[in-house]
Every structure is written in structure tokens, then in C-alpha cells.
Amino acid sequence: MSKARVIIAGLAVAFLAYAGLSATVVKEGQEATLTGEVAFDPTSVAKNFWAEKSKDYFEKNAVDLSTLIKEADGDFASVASKYGYYSMGDKGELSFIVKGSGKVTEVKNKLRSGYFSFDLNDNPSEEVKTRIQIGPVFKGSAVRDSISLISYDDYTNQIEWAQVSVAFHELITRDVLSKINMDEINGKDIDFIGCFTVKPGPLQITPVELTVK
């Protein structure tokens, strides 16, 4: 081997050794610490909305539940344009933001999808039964789908969109439901604001505000 080739080979070995010593090992999921790029958090919109806008939004847009039941007269789709929110623009699942008061009649807080039943004050229909969801698992995405300021089009995929709903449920559990002793509410009067999606069976309302008297 010529002297020049020996020198080049030596330099190559030295470079590789230096590169190995100076390389930075970054754990998976921590790339932003090196690149400076911040990963998109699909729940950030939900958290910001809850902290800054939720109270005004829900109180402003809630319709009295007894009024809604009376006007719908068994067909909630008939009042969708007046009070409702579709999950996909003008189609998909139909949800409503409602408010009202009543008396708790049954508490099922040992279930994964816990709830309590209540008699709605001034309920115009004996056929319509009402429940408040109390978790820890919540059925549906009524809260997310009732917020016109948040759109599926702002998210990359269904997984991110689902995470938004989960984030709202976690916030509701933390800020609304955790403050109430569910073992002591049977027979108590309540005031509520919440959201429900039209489904067969009792109205399953996810509360955003709940007061036990």
C-alpha cells in the first residue's frame, strides 16, 4: 500500500472514531430536545378551550331540556337546525347542549360507564328518561361534537380526533365530577348543563357543570 493510501485510511479511521464519540443518542419520543421541534398535541385545543371558553360557550348555547323535549315531540332531528350540532357538518351523529334541574333517583357509580338517573323537572314527556354520565368511562363524544369552534378538519386522523374527546372527559372528571360524593347524591336536587347525543334509550347527558343541592 502506498504512503498516500495509508494516510487516507488513517484519517478515515480517525474520523469515524471521532464521529462515534461525539454522536448524541436521543431516546425515542425525545427528538424535540435535539431538533427544537415541538410535537403536535391533539388535546391542546381541548385543554385551552376548557380553560378559557367553556363556561361562556356552554352557558350561552344551552337550551332548556324540557323545552327541547317539548319542541322535538319525539323527533330530535326536527329541531336540529335550531338547537343541534352534527358531528360532521350537516350529517353524522346529532348532539345537543342542554340545561335543567331535577331529582336524583338512582346512582350507578360502581360501573365502568357509571351514571345516575334523575327525574327532570317539568319534563313534558313520560317517555323520555334522563341520565347523567359520571364515568370513569364515558359513552360517546357529545361534548366534543357540540363545540362548533372545534372541527375534525383540524386534525390529521381519527386517533387524534378521539383523543380530543378523551381529553374533555378527563377534564370533566377532574373539574366537575371529582368534587361530588356520588355515594350521597341519591334523592338530592341537581342543576346541570351538559351535552348528549341522540341515541335509542335514555338521554345520556355528559355534564360540563353540575350542582348538587
C-alpha positions in Angstrom: 0.0 0.0 0.0 1.3 3.4 -0.9 2.1 6.0 1.7 -0.7 8.3 0.5 -3.3 5.5 0.9 -2.0 4.7 4.4 -2.5 8.3 5.3 -6.0 8.5 3.8 -7.0 5.2 5.6 -5.7 6.6 8.9 -7.7 9.8 8.5 -10.9 7.8 7.7 -10.5 5.7 10.8 -9.8 8.7 13.0 -12.9 10.5 11.6 -15.2 7.5 12.3 -13.8 7.2 15.8 -14.4 10.9 16.4 -18.0 10.7 15.0 -18.8 7.8 17.2 -17.5 9.6 20.3 -19.4 12.9 19.5 -22.7 11.3 18.4 -25.7 12.1 20.6 -28.1 9.3 21.5 -31.7 10.5 21.7 -34.4 8.4 23.2 -37.5 7.7 21.1 -40.1 10.4 21.8 -37.5 13.0 22.9 -36.3 14.1 19.4 -37.6 17.6 20.1 -34.9 18.2 22.7 -32.4 18.0 19.9 -34.2 19.4 16.9 -36.2 22.1 18.7 -39.4 20.9 17.0 -42.4 20.5 19.3 -44.7 17.6 18.6 -48.3 18.4 17.9 -50.6 17.7 21.0 -54.1 17.0 19.7 -55.5 17.6 23.2 -54.1 21.1 23.5 -57.2 22.7 21.8 -59.5 20.9 24.2 -57.5 22.0 27.2 -57.3 25.6 26.1 -61.0 25.7 25.2 -61.9 24.3 28.6 -59.7 26.7 30.5 -60.7 29.9 28.5 -64.0 29.5 26.8 -66.0 26.5 28.1 -68.1 28.3 30.7 -69.3 31.1 28.5 -69.8 28.8 25.5 -71.9 26.2 27.2 -74.0 28.6 29.2 -74.7 30.7 26.1 -75.7 27.8 23.9 -77.5 25.5 26.3 -81.3 25.1 25.7 -83.6 24.1 28.5 -84.0 20.4 28.2 -87.7 20.4 28.9 -88.2 22.9 26.1 -86.2 20.8 23.8 -88.2 17.7 24.6 -91.4 19.5 24.1 -90.5 21.1 20.7 -88.9 17.8 19.4 -92.0 15.9 20.3 -90.2 12.6 19.8 -88.1 13.6 16.8 -84.9 15.4 17.8 -83.9 15.7 14.2 -86.8 18.1 13.6 -85.1 20.7 15.9 -81.5 20.0 14.7 -81.2 23.2 12.7 -82.4 25.3 15.7 -80.5 23.7 18.6 -78.4 20.8 17.4 -74.8 20.0 16.4 -73.9 17.3 13.9 -70.6 15.6 14.3 -69.7 16.0 10.6 -71.1 19.4 9.4 -74.7 18.7 8.4 -74.6 15.0 8.9 -73.3 12.3 11.3 -74.4 12.0 14.9 -76.7 14.7 16.4 -75.9 16.2 19.7 -77.4 19.0 21.9 -76.2 21.3 24.7 -78.9 21.3 27.4 -79.6 22.6 30.9 -82.1 21.8 33.5 -82.8 20.6 37.0 -84.2 17.6 38.7 -84.0 15.0 41.4 -81.6 12.0 41.5 -83.5 8.7 41.6 -80.8 6.1 41.1 -77.0 6.1 41.3 -74.8 3.5 39.4 -71.3 4.7 40.4 -69.7 1.2 40.6 -70.0 0.6 36.9 -67.2 1.4 34.4 -69.6 3.6 32.5 -71.3 5.0 35.6 -74.3 7.2 35.6 -77.2 8.4 37.8 -80.8 8.7 36.7 -82.9 11.7 37.6 -86.4 13.0 37.2 -86.3 16.1 35.0 -88.3 19.0 36.4 -91.2 19.9 34.1 -90.5 17.0 31.8 -93.2 17.2 29.1 -92.9 13.5 28.2 -93.0 10.5 30.4 -91.4 8.5 27.6 -88.1 10.4 27.8 -85.8 9.2 30.6 -82.7 11.1 31.6 -79.3 10.2 33.0 -76.1 12.0 33.8 -72.9 10.2 32.9 -70.3 10.1 35.7 -67.6 7.8 34.3 -64.9 6.8 34.6 -65.7 5.6 31.1 -68.0 7.9 29.1 -70.1 6.8 26.2 -70.0 8.8 23.0 -68.4 12.2 22.2 -71.3 14.6 22.8 -69.2 17.3 24.5 -66.6 17.4 21.7 -69.2 17.2 19.0 -71.3 20.0 20.5 -68.5 22.6 20.2 -68.7 24.4 16.9 -65.3 26.0 17.4 -63.6 22.6 17.1 -63.6 20.8 13.8 -62.5 17.3 12.7 -60.9 19.0 9.7 -58.2 20.5 12.0 -56.9 17.0 12.9 -54.8 14.5 10.9 -56.8 11.4 11.7 -59.5 9.6 13.7 -57.0 8.8 16.5 -56.2 12.5 17.2 -59.9 13.3 16.9 -60.7 10.7 19.5 -58.0 12.0 21.8 -59.8 15.3 21.9 -62.9 13.7 23.3 -60.9 11.7 25.9 -59.3 15.0 27.0 -62.7 16.6 27.6 -63.8 13.6 29.6 -60.7 13.8 31.7 -61.2 17.5 32.4 -64.8 16.9 33.3 -63.8 14.2 35.7 -61.2 16.4 37.3 -63.1 19.7 37.5 -66.8 18.7 37.8 -67.3 15.1 38.9 -64.4 14.6 41.4 -65.9 17.4 43.6 -69.1 15.4 44.2 -69.6 12.4 46.5 -71.6 10.1 44.4 -72.4 7.9 47.4 -74.5 10.7 48.9 -76.5 12.2 46.0 -79.4 9.8 45.7 -82.6 11.8 46.4 -80.8 15.1 46.0 -81.8 18.0 43.7 -79.5 19.0 41.0 -78.8 21.7 38.4 -76.8 20.8 35.3 -75.5 21.9 31.9 -74.4 19.1 29.7 -74.4 17.5 26.3 -76.0 14.4 24.8 -76.0 12.6 21.5 -79.3 11.3 20.2 -79.4 7.5 20.7 -82.1 4.9 21.5 -83.0 4.7 25.2 -82.5 7.2 28.0 -80.7 10.5 27.2 -77.1 10.1 28.4 -76.0 13.6 29.4 -72.3 14.3 29.9 -72.2 17.2 32.4 -70.0 20.2 31.9 -71.5 21.9 35.0 -73.2 20.1 37.9 -74.5 21.4 41.2 -75.9 19.1 43.9 -78.2 20.9 46.4 
